[in-house]
Amino acid sequence: MSGRRPEFKTDGGLDLAYTGWTTEDRLFLKHRASGSSARMINGAECTFELYSV
């Protein structure tokens, strides 16, 4: 993973982008101070409602 570090941006919120090591799939997460957020895999919006920790 050290060769594929996530990209972070903090301009008015937080953006995180990560490209998978073997599949080249791209995960993008965005959260704004206003409370809006977005999450995408390969440009398609996705939800994590089915997952729990």
C-alpha distance (Angstrom), angle and dihedral (degrees) to the residues before:
residue distance angle dihedral
M1 . . .
S2 3.78 . .
G3 3.79 88.1 .
R4 3.82 91.5 53.2
R5 3.77 105.3 44.2
P6 3.82 118.4 174.8
E7 3.79 117.9 -103.4
F8 3.81 114.6 -123.8
K9 3.81 128.6 -166.0
T10 3.79 125.2 179.6
D11 3.79 107.0 -170.9
G12 3.82 107.3 137.8
G13 3.79 91.0 -27.7
L14 3.77 137.9 -5.3
D15 3.81 129.2 -61.4
L16 3.78 122.2 -175.5
A17 3.79 125.6 -176.4
Y18 3.79 125.9 -178.7
T19 3.81 131.4 177.0
G20 3.80 117.0 -152.1
W21 3.79 118.6 -115.0
T22 3.80 100.4 -129.8
T23 3.80 105.8 16.4
E24 3.83 100.4 39.2
D25 3.83 87.5 -135.6
R26 3.80 111.3 156.9
L27 3.81 122.1 -137.4
F28 3.80 117.8 -164.1
L29 3.82 124.8 -174.7
K30 3.80 125.3 -178.9
H31 3.81 130.9 -178.2
R32 3.79 126.2 176.6
A33 3.79 129.0 -158.3
S34 3.82 87.0 -118.0
G35 3.82 88.2 65.9
S36 3.82 98.1 -106.3
S37 3.78 117.1 132.2
A38 3.80 141.4 178.1
R39 3.77 134.7 -164.8
M40 3.77 125.6 -171.0
I41 3.77 139.3 172.2
N42 3.80 113.9 -157.0
G43 3.81 89.9 -15.4
A44 3.83 95.0 -54.4
E45 3.80 117.6 115.0
C46 3.79 113.0 -116.3
T47 3.78 138.0 -176.4
F48 3.77 130.3 -138.4
E49 3.82 94.9 -160.5
L50 3.81 91.8 114.2
Y51 3.81 92.4 57.0
S52 3.78 129.1 80.0
V53 3.78 135.9 -178.3
